[in-house]
């Protein structure tokens, strides 16, 4: 029997292990290098990427630079200029401090660094697999330029887990957005495969950085917030309640300039929107928190995206009250500016739109009288129409001359203001169970059209049409909903249920033969019908080609996730392509989906893809979203055929629950009703 022996790992193997904790993907490399540039007081940072960062990552800044003699030391493990003693760990005010980033990056790539300090000479150092070469002098501007090539070339186990170039590029793009928002005073530039994807002005204004990084459409939905709670100061922007998002992908938090992910801050933000945001919608934000460095621990995770607060309640209350107060102030009516004493209010611009015809003619006559023009006064209006029923024009009557005469007598604007004659129309006949309400009075035109038949004694006799009862056209919304008492089901027997109607435009009321009353949620039932149909379909669903392709603005990570699963989206009826700057150009959507729901649906699809583990689970999550978006909504007017189809499927037991597990119907027995009315 052999026993294992304890031995110290080789330095190169140890570096590879530590690199796995810090360098997870190209975005991790960019994060560490850009944070070092910001700690070096850079005012301009440029990042260039090729092939998603696997081929080249280049970060250039105009910071303070590194002394040539300190270049080899910078790539040693635990070498840093930001910590001196153990007490410094309790008051970390810089983005980087571990001293492991450069050593970890150089261990899994080929690195070339060129740096120069102000007033000094430049130097260049090349490393391969963590092994440094000689430091050579070179001419260079002030700052640092680092090129990382062939990432994970010596760790194939990590290389095979890398995603597509588009997904890795999108991850870096999202990271650059966060960095640009955290430092509005720094100009960031991001170039991917020779194309500029991001460029911020660096003017120190957060709204300028939001506009450049997150786009115009998102920036227009924001409202500023600012407040303080104890030692915590909160500032930034949040979306207006009516501009909720389909996911939490546009929630961005910074603590002392560091981008973090915090469930505490997310809960505080959404609590501030309580009773102001629709269910299933989430607020977006760019919130900057300033907390004393001694009250936050950033040394919790190697990636430094998770922090721990010393006083969590104080942080929660600061965010919650700041957001809630800012939303309340934004919703308050704006007071009108005070007018100087003795001045009259400005006249309304829409005054003529609210006066009656007689007042308008009199006012117009008074104004024209001052110009010396002769205006005939308007004829007095009769109190009630006293005209005989209109008869056919006699033979030889000149209709054109009559029309011109009417215009001459119609007033200054050429319109006849006499009220039209009202003709009473008999109600529609009752036929069987179909009973229609009395029709509204029909307005008949005052002047009959010209008779196209020739006039005079030579006119041929045209037989009059047979007398038929007049049937007015009644809009659907004015007709009573009539459902037959009995009808046949698919099996040929009479349906054992009766539709009594619909209440609140949401719930169908149905009565069965056992004297039970059922309330059916039409949205939940239709959602389940859609989901079952999509799951059972062997072919892709019917799709509609948009007359004008829609550009959906999404978070960069969501956009990359959807592009990575473009084949799955194609099988569900979506045709999307990359439109740049975190946007998707949608050309085709499922036939049941409304065009205005495209952006919200894609946001929810991205969230469903993120939570799904297997391809089958991802597809089911996507079908859940599509079925929900294409279903009848609560509050919509539904036709008789729609109600019948839903009731048949629910009452026959084909539909029991919606795809989210909610019931689609509830029962109210006769005994329960009689008990409510004290009859039992």
C-alpha positions in Angstrom: 0.0 0.0 0.0 1.4 3.4 -1.0 0.7 6.5 0.9 0.5 10.0 -0.7 3.2 12.5 0.2 2.7 16.1 0.9 4.8 18.4 -1.3 4.9 22.0 -2.4 3.4 22.7 -5.9 5.6 24.0 -8.6 5.5 27.8 -8.9 4.1 27.7 -12.4 1.2 25.3 -11.4 0.5 27.5 -8.4 0.3 30.5 -10.7 -2.2 28.7 -13.0 -4.4 27.8 -10.1 -4.4 31.4 -8.8 -5.1 32.6 -12.3 -8.2 30.6 -12.4 -9.5 32.5 -9.4 -8.9 35.9 -11.0 -9.0 35.4 -14.8 -12.2 33.6 -15.7 -12.7 35.1 -19.2 -11.5 38.0 -21.3 -13.8 40.3 -19.4 -11.9 39.5 -16.2 -8.7 40.6 -17.8 -10.2 43.9 -19.1 -11.7 44.6 -15.6 -8.3 44.2 -13.8 -6.3 46.2 -16.3 -8.8 49.1 -16.5 -9.1 49.3 -12.8 -5.4 49.6 -12.5 -5.5 52.4 -15.1 -8.1 54.2 -13.0 -6.1 53.8 -9.9 -3.2 55.4 -11.8 -5.2 58.6 -12.1 -5.9 58.2 -15.9 -8.3 60.6 -17.5 -8.6 58.6 -20.8 -8.7 54.8 -21.2 -8.9 52.9 -24.4 -9.7 49.2 -24.8 -9.3 47.3 -28.0 -10.5 43.7 -28.6 -10.1 41.1 -31.3 -11.9 37.8 -31.6 -13.7 38.4 -28.3 -10.4 39.0 -26.5 -8.9 35.5 -27.2 -6.6 36.9 -29.8 -5.8 40.4 -28.5 -6.7 42.6 -25.5 -5.1 46.0 -25.5 -5.6 48.6 -22.7 -4.0 52.0 -23.1 -4.2 54.9 -20.5 -2.6 58.2 -19.8 -2.0 57.6 -16.1 1.1 58.0 -14.0 2.9 55.0 -15.5 5.4 52.5 -13.9 9.1 53.1 -13.2 11.3 50.9 -15.6 13.1 49.3 -12.6 9.8 48.3 -11.0 8.4 46.5 -14.1 9.6 43.0 -13.2 8.3 43.4 -9.6 4.8 44.4 -10.9 4.3 40.9 -12.3 5.2 39.0 -9.1 2.4 37.6 -6.9 1.2 39.9 -4.1 3.1 42.8 -5.5 1.1 46.1 -5.1 1.5 49.8 -4.6 -1.8 50.2 -2.8 -1.2 48.4 0.5 1.5 48.9 3.1 0.3 47.3 6.3 -2.5 45.1 7.7 -4.5 48.2 8.8 -4.9 49.3 5.2 -7.2 46.4 4.6 -9.9 48.1 6.7 -9.8 51.3 4.7 -9.4 50.3 1.0 -10.2 53.2 -1.3 -8.8 51.9 -4.5 -10.3 49.5 -7.1 -7.3 47.0 -7.1 -5.3 46.0 -4.1 -4.5 42.3 -4.1 -1.5 42.4 -6.3 -2.5 39.2 -8.1 -4.0 40.5 -11.4 -0.8 41.1 -13.5 0.8 37.8 -12.2 -2.4 35.8 -13.0 -2.9 37.4 -16.4 0.8 36.8 -17.5 0.6 33.2 -16.4 -2.0 32.2 -19.0 -1.1 34.5 -21.9 1.6 36.4 -23.7 1.9 39.9 -22.3 3.8 43.0 -23.6 3.7 46.2 -21.4 5.0 49.6 -22.5 5.1 52.4 -19.9 6.5 55.8 -19.2 6.4 58.2 -16.3 6.1 62.0 -16.7 9.5 63.5 -17.5 11.1 60.0 -17.6 12.1 57.5 -20.3 9.9 54.7 -21.5 10.4 51.0 -21.1 9.0 47.7 -22.5 8.8 44.3 -20.9 7.6 41.0 -22.5 6.4 37.9 -20.7 5.3 34.5 -21.9 3.5 32.1 -19.6 4.6 34.2 -16.6 8.3 34.1 -17.5 9.6 37.7 -17.9 12.2 38.8 -20.4 14.6 41.8 -20.2 13.4 45.3 -19.7 14.3 47.4 -22.8 14.2 51.2 -23.2 11.7 52.5 -25.8 10.1 55.8 -26.7 6.6 56.1 -25.4 4.1 58.8 -24.3 3.1 59.1 -20.6 1.0 56.3 -19.4 0.8 52.5 -19.8 0.0 50.3 -22.8 -0.6 46.6 -22.1 -1.2 44.0 -24.8 -2.5 40.5 -23.8 -2.3 38.0 -26.7 -3.4 34.3 -27.0 -5.3 34.1 -23.7 -5.3 30.6 -22.2 -2.9 29.3 -24.8 -1.2 27.1 -22.2 -4.4 26.0 -20.4 -6.6 24.1 -22.9 -8.9 22.9 -20.0 -10.0 26.5 -19.6 -9.9 27.3 -23.3 -12.6 24.8 -24.2 -15.1 26.5 -21.9 -14.9 29.8 -23.6 -18.0 31.0 -25.4 -18.5 32.4 -28.9 -16.6 35.6 -29.8 -19.8 37.5 -29.9 -20.7 36.5 -26.3 -17.3 37.3 -25.0 -17.3 40.7 -26.8 -20.7 41.5 -25.3 -19.5 40.7 -21.8 -16.6 43.1 -22.3 -18.9 45.7 -23.7 -21.2 45.4 -20.7 -18.2 45.7 -18.4 -17.1 48.9 -20.2 -20.5 50.3 -19.7 -20.3 49.8 -16.0 -16.8 51.3 -15.8 -17.9 54.3 -17.8 -20.9 54.9 -15.5 -18.7 54.6 -12.4 -16.3 57.3 -13.5 -18.1 60.0 -15.7 -14.9 62.2 -15.4 -12.9 59.6 -17.4 -13.2 59.3 -21.2 -13.6 55.6 -22.1 -13.2 54.2 -25.6 -14.0 50.6 -26.6 -13.0 49.2 -30.0 -14.1 45.7 -31.1 -12.5 44.2 -34.2 -11.7 47.6 -35.5 -15.1 49.2 -34.9 -15.7 51.8 -32.1 -18.5 50.5 -29.9 -18.4 53.0 -27.0 -17.0 56.5 -26.5 -17.9 58.6 -23.5 -17.1 62.3 -23.3 -15.5 62.3 -19.8 -17.0 65.7 -18.9 -17.9 64.6 -15.3 -21.6 64.5 -15.9 -23.4 61.3 -15.1 -26.2 61.9 -17.5 -23.7 62.3 -20.4 -22.2 58.9 -19.5 -25.6 57.3 -19.3 -26.6 58.7 -22.7 -23.3 57.4 -24.3 -23.2 54.0 -22.5 -26.9 53.0 -22.2 -28.4 54.8 -25.2 -30.9 57.6 -25.8 -34.1 55.6 -25.3 -33.1 54.4 -21.8 -31.8 57.8 -20.8 -35.1 59.4 -21.7 -36.9 57.2 -19.2 -34.8 58.3 -16.2 -35.4 60.8 -13.4 -32.7 62.0 -11.1 -32.5 61.0 -7.5 -30.3 62.3 -4.6 -30.5 61.9 -0.9 -28.6 61.0 2.2 -29.2 58.6 5.1 -26.7 58.8 8.0 -23.3 58.5 6.5 -24.6 57.0 3.2 -25.1 59.3 0.2 -27.2 58.2 -2.7 -27.3 59.9 -6.2 -27.9 58.9 -9.8 -31.0 58.1 -11.9 -33.9 55.7 -11.7 -36.6 54.9 -14.3 -40.0 56.4 -14.1 -42.7 54.0 -12.8 -44.4 53.8 -16.2 -41.1 52.8 -17.9 -40.6 49.5 -16.1 -38.4 46.9 -17.7 -39.0 43.2 -18.3 -35.9 42.1 -16.3 -33.4 43.5 -13.8 -30.7 43.7 -16.5 -30.7 47.5 -16.4 -30.1 47.8 -12.6 -26.5 49.2 -12.0 -25.1 49.9 -8.5 -21.8 51.4 -7.5 -20.3 51.7 -4.1 -17.4 54.2 -3.8 -16.9 54.0 -7.6 -16.9 50.1 -7.6 -19.5 48.2 -9.6 -21.2 45.6 -7.4 -24.0 43.1 -7.4 -26.1 43.3 -4.2 -29.5 41.8 -3.4 -29.8 44.3 -0.6 -29.7 47.2 -2.9 -32.0 45.5 -5.4 -34.6 44.9 -2.7 -34.3 48.5 -1.4 -34.7 49.9 -4.9 -37.8 47.8 -5.7 -39.3 48.5 -2.3 -39.2 52.2 -3.2 -41.5 51.4 -6.2 -44.1 49.6 -4.2 -47.6 50.2 -5.5 -46.2 52.3 -8.4 -45.0 49.6 -10.8 -46.9 47.0 -12.7 -46.6 43.4 -11.6 -43.8 41.6 -13.5 -42.0 44.8 -14.4 -38.7 45.9 -12.8 -37.1 49.3 -12.4 -33.9 50.3 -14.0 -31.3 52.5 -12.3 -27.8 53.9 -12.2 -27.2 54.5 -8.5 -24.0 55.7 -6.9 -23.5 55.1 -3.2 -20.8 56.9 -1.2 -20.1 55.0 2.0 -17.2 55.5 4.5 -14.3 53.1 3.5 -14.3 51.7 7.0 -18.0 50.8 6.7 -17.7 48.5 3.7 -15.6 45.3 3.2 -14.6 44.8 -0.5 -12.3 41.9 0.3 -15.1 39.3 0.2 -14.7 37.8 -3.3 -11.7 37.6 -5.6 -13.6 39.3 -8.4 -14.5 42.2 -6.0 -18.1 42.4 -7.3 -19.6 41.5 -3.9 -19.2 43.7 -0.8 -20.4 43.5 2.8 -21.8 46.5 4.6 -21.1 47.1 8.3 -24.6 48.7 8.7 -26.9 47.1 6.2 -30.1 48.7 7.6 -28.7 52.2 7.2 -27.8 51.4 3.5 -31.2 49.9 2.8 -33.1 52.9 4.3 -30.9 55.4 2.4 -31.7 53.8 -0.9 -35.3 53.2 -0.1 -36.2 56.7 1.1 -34.2 58.4 -1.6 -35.9 56.5 -4.4 -39.4 56.8 -2.8 -39.1 60.6 -2.1 -37.7 61.3 -5.6 -40.5 59.4 -7.3 -43.1 61.2 -5.1 -41.5 64.6 -6.0 -41.5 63.8 -9.7 -45.2 62.8 -9.7 -46.2 66.0 -7.8 -47.9 68.7 -10.0 -45.6 71.5 -11.0 -46.7 74.9 -9.6 -47.5 77.6 -12.2 -45.1 80.5 -12.2 -46.4 83.6 -10.3 -47.6 86.5 -12.4 -46.8 90.1 -11.5 -49.6 91.9 -9.7 -52.1 93.6 -12.1 -51.4 91.6 -15.1 -54.0 89.6 -16.9 -53.5 85.9 -17.8 -52.5 85.2 -21.4 -55.5 84.3 -23.6 -56.0 80.7 -24.5 -54.7 79.6 -27.8 -57.5 77.1 -28.3 -60.3 79.5 -27.6 -62.0 79.0 -31.0 -62.1 75.3 -30.4 -64.4 75.7 -27.4 -67.0 78.3 -28.6 -70.3 77.5 -30.3 -71.0 78.4 -33.9 -73.3 81.4 -33.1 -70.7 83.0 -30.8 -68.0 82.5 -33.4 -70.1 84.2 -36.2 -70.9 87.2 -33.9 -67.3 87.6 -32.9 -66.1 87.3 -36.4 -68.7 89.9 -37.6 -67.5 92.3 -34.8 -63.9 92.0 -35.8 -64.5 92.5 -39.5 -66.7 95.5 -38.8 -63.7 97.4 -37.5 -61.9 96.8 -40.9 -64.6 98.6 -42.9 -65.8 95.4 -44.5 -69.6 94.8 -44.8 -70.7 91.6 -43.2 -74.3 90.5 -43.4 -75.5 89.6 -39.9 -76.3 86.0 -39.3 -79.8 84.8 -39.6 -81.5 84.1 -36.3 -81.5 80.4 -35.3 -84.9 78.7 -34.9 -85.6 77.3 -31.4 -86.7 74.0 -32.9 -86.8 72.5 -36.4 -90.2 73.2 -38.0 -89.8 71.8 -41.4 -91.9 69.4 -43.4 -90.6 66.0 -44.3 -88.2 66.1 -47.3 -89.8 65.4 -50.6 -88.4 64.5 -54.0 -87.2 67.6 -56.0 -89.8 68.5 -58.7 -89.0 68.1 -62.3 -86.8 70.8 -63.8 -85.4 71.9 -60.5 -81.8 73.0 -60.8 -80.0 71.3 -57.9 -76.8 73.2 -58.5 -78.6 76.5 -58.2 -80.3 75.3 -55.1 -77.0 74.3 -53.5 -75.4 77.6 -54.3 -78.4 79.4 -52.8 -78.0 77.4 -49.6 -74.4 78.4 -49.3 -75.3 82.0 -49.8 -77.7 81.8 -46.9 -75.5 79.8 -44.6 -73.5 82.4 -42.8 -70.0 83.8 -43.1 -68.2 80.4 -43.1 -70.5 78.8 -45.7 -72.0 76.2 -43.4 -75.7 75.7 -42.6 -76.0 75.6 -38.8 -79.6 74.6 -38.8 -80.1 71.3 -36.9 -80.5 68.2 -38.9 -83.8 66.4 -39.0 -84.0 63.4 -36.7 -85.8 60.3 -38.1 -87.1 57.7 -35.7 -86.1 54.1 -36.6 -88.2 51.2 -35.4 -86.5 48.6 -33.2 -85.2 45.4 -34.7 -87.6 42.5 -34.7 -87.2 39.7 -32.1 -86.2 36.4 -33.6 -86.0 33.4 -31.3 -83.5 33.9 -28.4 -81.6 36.7 -30.2 -82.9 40.0 -28.7 -81.2 43.2 -29.8 -81.5 46.5 -28.0 -83.4 49.4 -29.6 -81.3 51.1 -32.2 -80.2 54.7 -31.6 -81.8 57.4 -33.8 -80.3 57.7 -37.2 -79.3 61.1 -38.6 -80.6 61.7 -42.2 -78.9 64.3 -44.3 -80.8 67.6 -44.7 -80.2 68.0 -48.5 -81.1 65.0 -50.6 -78.7 63.9 -53.3 -79.5 64.8 -56.9 -81.8 62.3 -58.6 -79.7 60.6 -61.4 -82.9 59.7 -63.4 -83.9 61.9 -66.2 -86.7 64.4 -65.4 -89.7 65.5 -67.3 -92.6 63.7 -69.0 -90.2 61.5 -71.0 -88.8 59.9 -67.9 -89.2 56.1 -67.8 -91.1 54.6 -65.0 -88.9 52.8 -62.5 -90.6 50.3 -60.2 -90.2 51.1 -56.5 -88.3 48.6 -54.4 -90.4 46.2 -52.4 -91.3 47.3 -48.9 -89.0 45.7 -46.4 -88.6 46.4 -42.7 -85.6 48.7 -42.1 -82.8 47.0 -40.2 -80.3 49.5 -38.9 -76.6 48.6 -38.6 -75.8 48.3 -34.9 -72.2 48.2 -33.6 -71.1 45.1 -31.8 -70.6 47.0 -28.5 -74.3 48.1 -28.5 -75.6 44.6 -29.0 -76.5 42.4 -26.1 -74.3 39.3 -25.7 -76.5 36.4 -26.7 -75.4 32.9 -26.1 -77.7 29.9 -26.9 -79.0 27.8 -24.1 -77.9 24.5 -25.7 -75.3 23.6 -28.3 -73.5 20.5 -29.3 -70.0 19.6 -28.2 -67.5 17.7 -30.3 -69.0 14.4 -29.1 -72.4 15.3 -30.4 -74.2 15.7 -27.1 -75.4 18.9 -25.6 -72.9 20.8 -23.6 -73.5 20.4 -19.8 -72.6 24.0 -19.1 -74.0 27.4 -20.0 -72.1 30.7 -20.4 -73.8 33.4 -18.4 -71.6 36.2 -19.4 -68.3 38.0 -18.5 -67.4 40.3 -15.6 -64.7 42.9 -15.3 -63.6 42.0 -18.9 -61.5 39.3 -17.2 -63.6 36.5 -15.8 -66.1 34.3 -17.7 -69.1 33.3 -15.7 -70.3 29.7 -16.4 -73.0 27.5 -14.9 -73.0 23.7 -15.1 -75.8 21.2 -14.8 -75.0 20.5 -11.1 -76.0 24.1 -10.3 -72.4 25.3 -9.7 -71.1 28.6 -10.8 -67.6 28.8 -12.3 -65.4 31.8 -12.7 -62.8 31.3 -15.5 -59.7 33.5 -15.9 -59.7 34.0 -19.7 -56.0 35.2 -19.7 -54.7 32.2 -17.8 -56.8 29.8 -19.8 -55.7 31.2 -23.1 -52.1 31.2 -22.0 -52.3 27.5 -21.3 -54.0 26.9 -24.6 -51.2 28.7 -26.4 -48.5 26.9 -24.4 -49.9 23.4 -25.1 -50.2 24.3 -28.8 -46.6 25.5 -29.0 -45.3 22.4 -27.1 -47.2 20.0 -29.3 -46.2 21.6 -32.6 -43.7 19.7 -34.7 -43.1 22.6 -37.0 -42.0 26.2 -36.1 -44.9 28.5 -35.3 -46.4 30.7 -37.9 -44.5 34.0 -38.1 -45.1 37.4 -39.4 -42.6 39.6 -41.2 -42.6 43.1 -39.9 -43.2 45.8 -42.5 -40.5 47.9 -40.7 -37.9 45.9 -38.7 -38.0 46.8 -35.0 -34.8 47.8 -33.1 -35.0 46.4 -29.5 -32.8 48.2 -27.0 -31.5 45.6 -24.5 -28.8 45.2 -21.9 -25.5 44.1 -23.5 -25.5 40.8 -21.6 -29.1 40.1 -22.7 -28.3 41.0 -26.3 -25.3 38.6 -26.3 -27.3 35.8 -24.7 -30.0 36.1 -27.3 -27.5 36.2 -30.2 -25.8 33.1 -28.7 -29.1 31.3 -28.8 -30.3 32.6 -32.2 -30.9 29.1 -33.5 -33.4 28.4 -30.6 -35.1 31.8 -31.2 -35.4 31.0 -34.9 -37.2 27.8 -34.1 -39.7 29.8 -32.1 -40.5 32.3 -34.8 -38.0 35.1 -34.1 -35.5 36.4 -36.7 -33.0 38.7 -35.0 -29.6 40.0 -35.9 -27.0 42.2 -34.1 -27.8 45.9 -34.6 -24.9 47.2 -32.5 -24.7 49.0 -29.2 -26.7 46.4 -27.3 -29.6 46.4 -29.8 -31.2 43.7 -31.8 -32.8 44.2 -35.2 -36.0 42.0 -35.3 -37.4 41.2 -38.7 -39.8 38.4 -37.9 -41.9 37.5 -34.8 -44.5 34.8 -34.0 -47.8 35.6 -35.6 -49.6 35.8 -32.3 -47.2 38.5 -30.9 -48.1 42.2 -31.0 -45.4 44.4 -32.4 -45.4 46.7 -29.3 -44.5 43.7 -27.1 -41.3 42.8 -28.9 -38.8 44.5 -26.6 -40.5 43.3 -23.4 -40.7 39.8 -24.8 -37.0 39.7 -25.7 -36.1 40.9 -22.2 -38.1 38.1 -20.7 -36.7 35.6 -23.2 -33.2 36.5 -22.2 -34.0 36.1 -18.5 -35.6 32.7 -19.3 -32.5 31.6 -21.2 -30.3 32.7 -18.2 -32.3 30.6 -15.7 -32.7 27.5 -17.9 -30.1 24.8 -17.5 -30.8 22.2 -20.2 -31.9 22.9 -23.8 -35.3 21.4 -23.0 -35.8 23.6 -20.0 -34.7 26.7 -21.9 -37.2 25.9 -24.7 -40.0 25.5 -22.2 -39.1 28.8 -20.5 -39.1 30.5 -23.9 -42.5 29.0 -24.7 -43.9 30.2 -21.4 -43.0 33.8 -22.3 -44.3 33.6 -25.8 -47.6 32.0 -24.6 -48.1 34.7 -22.0 -47.4 37.6 -24.4 -49.7 36.3 -27.1 -52.6 35.4 -24.8 -55.8 37.5 -24.3 -55.1 40.2 -21.7 -57.3 41.1 -18.8 -59.5 44.1 -19.7 -59.7 43.2 -23.4 -63.1 42.9 -25.1 -63.5 39.3 -26.2 -65.9 38.0 -28.8 -68.5 35.3 -28.3 -66.5 32.7 -30.2 -63.4 33.3 -28.0 -65.4 32.9 -24.8 -67.0 29.6 -26.1 -63.7 28.1 -27.2 -62.1 28.9 -23.8 -65.0 27.6 -21.8 -65.1 24.3 -23.8 -61.4 23.6 -23.1 -61.6 24.5 -19.4 -64.9 22.8 -18.6 -63.9 19.6 -20.5 -60.8 19.3 -18.3 -58.3 19.9 -21.1 -57.0 23.1 -19.4 -56.6 23.1 -15.6 -53.6 25.3 -14.8 -51.7 28.1 -16.6 -48.1 27.4 -17.4 -47.0 29.2 -14.2 -49.1 26.9 -12.1 -52.0 29.2 -11.3 -55.5 27.9 -11.5 -57.7 29.0 -14.4 -61.1 28.5 -12.7 -62.8 28.6 -9.3 -66.1 27.1 -8.3 -68.9 28.7 -6.3 -71.6 26.2 -5.4 -75.3 26.9 -5.0 -75.1 26.3 -1.2 -72.3 28.8 -0.9 -74.3 31.4 -2.8 -77.4 30.8 -0.7 -75.3 31.0 2.4 -74.0 34.4 1.4 -77.6 35.7 1.0 -78.7 34.0 4.3 -81.0 31.6 2.4 -79.3 28.5 3.8 
